[in-house]
Amino acid sequence: MNTKEDSFSKDEGARPSSLLAVYKLSSPDIHYDLQLARGIAIVNARVRAELGSLPPEELPVAVKRKPNLPTVAGARGDAAPNSGVNDLSPGDSDNLIYYHPQRAENMELQSLAMVAAVGAAAWVSGPTYGSGRDSTLSAVPTAVAPHVPDNFMLYSSTPLGEGNSCLVGSVADEDGMYARPFVYITKTKDRKVHWAKYLSMSEDDYEGRATHCVGYGDQIYVLLQVDTQPARSLSQTLLSVVKLRLADGLVEKETDVLVPDTHANYSAWVKRRDGSFRRANDELIVAGQYRYMNTDDELPFSVAVKP
C-alpha cells in the first residue's frame, strides 16, 4: 500500500492503514518516526534524572539463591529429616524445632473443623426475620456499638418518656454511599448513649435508613426504608418495622409493610411528618406515598401493621 492508496476515505471515516494496523506503508512516515524518537528521548531523560545514568560496564547479574526457610514447627518428639539432631549437644536440643507431617496435617484438619463449627453456630443462633425478601443478612456490624459513628446522619429524634430519646438515621461510607440503618438511645439529661446499633438488611438490598421511631412499654418500633438498586429510576423502596427491646436493643421481630390493593411492583416511602408513623391501640399506623414502577404518579396510602 503506497501513500496515495492510504488517503483518507470519507465512506470509511479513516485511512485504510488505521483500519488494517498489521500492514505497513511501503513509504516510511518520517514525521511519525521523529515523534516516536522524541518520546523515547523524553522517557530516557526522566529515567536518568530520577535513577542516574547507567554504569559504563554491563549491569551486574543477580545471583539466584535458594531461600533458607526455617523448619516448620510441629509437635516435639520427631525431628525433621537431615536436621542433625544426633550431632547436637543436650543443651542445643532445647532450641530445636521439630516437625511431624502426620501431626501437622491433623492440626490443620482440627483448625478447619473448629472454624466450620463456629460459623455454623453463629448462623444457627442468628435472629430470624419475618421478611418476604431474602432474609440472608449482609455483612454489616450488628453488635451493640459503644458510641455513635461520626458520619451518622440523623433522620428523626423521638422522646420515649422516663428521660429517654430514640434517634434514628443512617451511616454511610467515606464516599457517602451504601448507607446502613442505625439507631441509638440516649438519656435526655446527660445525652449519654445508652446503646447504639446497626440494623441488618438483606444482601439483595443496596442501602437503607431508619426514619421513624415509636416507643411502647419495654419495646421500641423503628421504621426502615430500604432501596434495592443504586439507580433511583430502577430502585424500589421497601418498608419494614423492626421491634427492639428498649433495655438493650435486642431485635425481637421484623415485619414487612405492604401497601394494600396493589397490582404491580411499586416503590413506597414515608416522609418525616407527624402522624406518618404512630401507634394506635395494638397496631402501628404507617402513612405515606407510593408509585408503580412504570409511572411517575404518586398515590397516598395508609396501612395498619400488627407489630
Residue, then its C-alpha position, 0 to 999 in steps of 0.5 A: m500500500n503506497t501513500k496515495e492508496d492510504s488517503f483518507s476515505k470519507d465512506e470509511g471515516a479513516r485511512p485504510s492503514s488505521l483500519l488494517a494496523v498489521y500492514k505497513l506503508s511501503s513509504p516510511d512516515i518520517h514525521y511519525d518516526l521523529q515523534l516516536a524518537r522524541g518520546i523515547a528521548i523524553v522517557n530516557a531523560r526522566v529515567r536518568a534524572e530520577l535513577g542516574s545514568l547507567p554504569p559504563e560496564e554491563l549491569p551486574v547479574a543477580v545471583k539466584r539463591k535458594p531461600n533458607l526457610p526455617t523448619v516448620a514447627g510441629a509437635r516435639g518428639d520427631a525431628a525433621p529429616n537431615s536436621g542433625v539432631n544426633d550431632l547436637s549437644p543436650g543443651d542445643s536440643d532445647n532450641l530445636i524445632y521439630y516437625h511431624p507431617q502426620r501431626a501437622e496435617n491433623m492440626e490443620l484438619q482440627s483448625l478447619a473443623m473448629v472454624a466450620a463449627v463456629g460459623a455454623a453456630a453463629w448462623v444457627s443462633g442468628p435472629t430470624y426475620g419475618s421478611g418476604r425478601d431474602s432474609t440472608l443478612s449482609a455483612v454489616p456490624t450488628a453488635v451493640a456499638p459503644h458510641v455513635p459513628d461520626n458520619f451518622m446522619l440523623y433522620s428523626s429524634t423521638p422522646l420515649g418518656e422516663g428521660n429517654s430519646c430514640l434517634v434514628g438515621s443512617v451511616a454511610d461510607e467515606d464516599g457517602m454511599y451504601a448507607r446502613p440503618f442505625v439507631y441509638i438511645t440516649k438519656t435526655k439529661d446527660r445525652k449519654v448513649h445508652w446503646a447504639k446499633y446497626l440494623s441488618m438488611s438483606e444482601d439483595d438490598y443496596e442501602g437503607r435508613a431508619t426514619h421513624c421511631v415509636g416507643y411502647g412499654d419495654q419495646i421500641y418500633v423503628l421504621l426502615q426504608v430500604d432501596t434495592q438498586p443504586a439507580r433511583s429510576l430502577s430502585q424500589t423502596l421497601l418498608s419494614v418495622v423492626k421491634l427492639r427491646l428498649a433495655d438493650g436493643l435486642v431485635e425481637k421481630e421484623t415485619d414487612v409493610l405492604v401497601p394494600d390493593t396493589h397490582a404491580n411492583y411499586s416503590a413506597w416511602v414515608k416522609r418525616r411528618d407527624g402522624s406518618f408513623r404512630r401507634a394506635n391501640d395494638e397496631l402501628i399506623v404507617a402513612g405515606q406515598y407510593r408509585y408503580m414502577n412504570t409511572d411517575d404518579e404518586l398515590p397516598f396510602s395508609v396501612a395498619v401493621k400488627p407489630 
